[in-house]
Amino acid sequence: MSDEQHLSGLAERVRVLAQAFVASDLLRVRVERKHEAIELARNYVPAGLAELPSEFESATAAAPVKLDTVRADLVGIFHLCRPQPFEGERLEGDRELAYIEALGIRNPVRSRGAGRVVAIRATDGDPVEYGQPLFELDRG
């Protein structure tokens, strides 16, 4: 397959995905394949949030400055730590966010510094593979 055929096939798949996204009620969709990913998101504010103070809106609408992905460094079962981290949480320093259980051994997954949790990509109890994205952190 030539590069031109590959790009036209990719463009067609993205076009179909975008059409399905626009026709749905989804706020965000992310598709990952090997080391490639595409994410579509709506800029959506629920009606009840429209009356919040402007400083809240600017804090929530701020785009991530430096997005860092925390990935699994081994194969095993993913578990969130207690208290569970949540999307939007501000981390003051290095913190254990989760652990991967492999062969009965608990292997910590750490934030490796301060930041804000943008996304949690795995669910408690899920099997995870080496290199799989677990968390996305904004380091800005």
C-alpha positions in Angstrom: 0.0 0.0 0.0 1.4 3.4 -1.0 1.6 6.4 1.4 -1.1 8.1 -0.7 -3.5 5.2 -0.3 -2.7 5.0 3.4 -3.4 8.7 3.9 -6.7 8.6 1.9 -7.8 5.6 3.9 -6.9 7.4 7.1 -8.7 10.5 6.0 -11.9 8.5 5.2 -11.8 6.8 8.7 -11.4 10.2 10.4 -14.2 11.6 8.3 -16.6 8.8 9.3 -15.6 9.1 13.0 -16.2 12.9 12.9 -19.6 12.4 11.3 -20.6 9.8 13.9 -19.3 12.1 16.7 -21.3 15.1 15.4 -24.5 13.0 15.2 -24.1 11.7 18.7 -24.5 13.2 22.2 -20.9 12.3 23.1 -18.8 15.0 24.7 -15.5 13.3 23.9 -14.2 10.3 22.1 -10.6 9.0 21.9 -9.4 6.2 19.6 -6.0 4.6 20.2 -4.1 2.2 17.9 -0.6 1.2 18.7 1.3 4.5 19.1 -1.3 6.6 17.3 -4.3 8.3 18.8 -7.1 10.7 17.7 -9.4 12.5 20.1 -12.5 14.6 19.4 -14.1 16.8 22.0 -17.0 19.2 22.2 -16.7 22.6 23.9 -19.7 22.1 26.1 -21.0 24.0 29.1 -24.1 22.6 30.8 -26.9 25.2 31.3 -26.5 25.2 35.2 -22.8 26.1 34.9 -23.4 29.1 32.7 -24.0 31.3 35.8 -20.8 30.4 37.6 -18.2 33.2 38.4 -15.8 34.1 35.6 -12.8 33.0 37.7 -14.2 29.5 37.8 -14.8 29.5 34.0 -11.3 30.6 33.3 -9.8 27.9 35.6 -11.9 25.1 34.0 -11.5 26.3 30.4 -7.7 26.6 30.6 -6.1 24.2 28.1 -3.4 21.9 29.4 0.0 23.6 29.1 2.2 20.5 29.2 0.4 17.2 28.9 2.3 14.2 30.3 1.1 10.6 30.0 1.8 8.2 32.8 2.1 4.7 31.2 2.1 1.2 32.7 5.7 -0.1 33.0 4.6 -3.7 33.4 1.7 -6.1 32.6 -0.8 -6.8 35.4 -4.0 -5.7 37.1 -4.6 -2.0 37.6 -5.9 -0.7 40.9 -6.5 2.9 42.0 -5.1 4.0 45.4 -7.2 5.3 48.3 -8.1 8.1 48.3 -8.9 7.7 44.6 -7.5 10.4 42.3 -10.1 12.2 40.2 -10.0 14.2 37.0 -9.3 17.8 37.8 -7.5 17.0 41.0 -4.4 19.2 41.7 -1.4 17.2 42.9 1.0 19.1 45.1 4.0 16.7 44.6 4.9 13.2 43.8 2.0 10.9 44.8 1.1 7.2 44.4 -2.0 7.3 42.2 -2.5 3.6 41.6 -0.7 0.3 41.6 -0.3 -2.6 39.2 -0.6 -6.1 40.8 1.7 -8.6 39.0 2.5 -12.0 40.4 1.1 -11.0 43.8 3.4 -8.0 44.0 2.1 -4.4 44.3 4.0 -2.1 41.9 3.2 1.6 42.5 2.2 4.0 39.7 3.4 7.5 40.8 2.6 10.9 39.5 6.4 11.8 39.3 5.8 15.4 40.4 3.1 18.0 40.8 0.4 18.7 38.3 -3.3 18.3 37.6 -5.0 15.0 36.7 -6.6 15.6 33.2 -7.7 12.1 32.5 -7.7 8.6 34.1 -7.4 6.1 31.2 -7.8 2.8 33.0 -10.6 1.5 35.3 -9.9 -0.2 38.7 -9.5 -3.9 38.2 -8.7 -3.7 34.5 -5.8 -5.8 33.1 -3.2 -3.5 31.6 -0.4 -4.0 29.1 3.1 -2.6 29.1 3.1 1.0 27.8 -0.7 1.4 28.1 -1.7 5.0 29.1 -3.0 5.1 32.6 -3.1 8.8 33.5 -2.7 12.1 31.7 -1.3 15.0 33.8 -1.1 18.7 33.1 2.4 19.8 34.3 1.8 23.5 33.6 
